[in-house]
Amino acid sequence: QVQLVESGGGLVQAGESLKLSCTCSTNVFALRSMAWYRQAPGKQRDLVAEISRTYTKNYADSVKGRFIISRDNAKNILYLQMNNVKPNDTAIYYCNSRPGTFPWGPGTQVTVSS
């Protein structure tokens, strides 16, 4: 049973930064494309950023230039550095494979005040 646990969220003001982490229990973490997703109340879950097994990165237009996705394969950790956050970034942030085939974790809440 693969387990994903997100952490690092919190309340932050617009323009500030924070860093999210996701620990993944699978032994094949390094072989999988991974991604960050987010879901705001009343909205669908959207792809925020993804990073392939070869470290190719893609970002949603809404976060491009502000967020940086990275991974530590030795520790099975996925990161999301969030810079210059905006109120519309407010959501629950989840990590998963790309596509999201692992069981979803609890997510971590990010709330950006204006």
N, C-alpha and C positions, 0 to 999 in steps of 0.2 A: 504494500500500500504506500504510494507516494504521498508525502505530506509537504505542503507549501505553507510557510508562515511569513507573513509580511509584517514589517515594523518600521518605525521612523516617522509616522504621520503625526499630525498635531495641528494646533491653531497657529497661524502665521499671518502677518500683514502683507498686503500686496507689495511686491518689489523685493521681498526677502527670499531667502533660500532655505532649503532643507533637503535631506538625503534619505531616501527610502531603501530598505534592504529586504531581501527575500531569501530565506534559506530553503533549500530543496533537498529532500532526503534520498532521491534516486541516485544510484551508482552510475547512471549513464547521463548525468547532467551535462557533461562536457560535449556529448554527442548530439544534443538537442538544441534547436533554435528556441530561444526564450523571449518572452515579451512582458511588458507591463500593459495592463488594461485598467480602465476606470469606469465607474458608473455613478452618475449623479442621480438624485431622487427624481423619479418620473421619467428617466431616460434609459436608453439601452446601454449595454456595456460596450465601450469603444476601445479600439486598439490605440495605445499611446505611443509605444516605441517597441522595436524588436531588435534582437541581436542574434545573428546566426552562429553556428558552430565555428565558422571561420571569421567571426567578429565583424561581419558586414552589418551595418546599422541602418535602420529606417525609422522615420519619425512622422507622426501625424503633423499636418500643416499647422495646427493650432499650437504646437509645442516646439516646433523646429527653431533652432537657434537659442532656445532657453533650457531645454532638458538634455541630459546626457545619460544614455544607458550604457552599462558596463557589466562585466561578469568576472568572477574569480573562480575558475574551474577547480583550483586546488581545494577550495573551501565550499564549493557548491553554493555560492551566493550570487544573486543577481542584484544590481544596484540601479537606482534612478536618482541622479542628481537633478534637483529641480531649482532652477535659478529664475529670478525675476518673476515670481509666481503672480498669478492674476486671480481675481475672484471666480472666474469661470473654470479655474483648475479645481475648484472644490468638488470632491467626489471621494468615493471609496476606491482605493487603488489595490489592484490584484496583480499577482504574477502568475504566469502559467507558461506552458510550452506554446509554440506557434505551429499549428493551431492549438487551442486550449484543450488538450486531451487528458491532462492530469486532473485529479479532483481539485476543485477550487478551495483555496484557503479562506480564512476569515477576512482577509483584506485589512487595510489600515486607512483610517479616515484622515483626509487632508482637508482642512477648512481654511480658506483664505479670506480675510476680512478686507474690505475696501477702505 
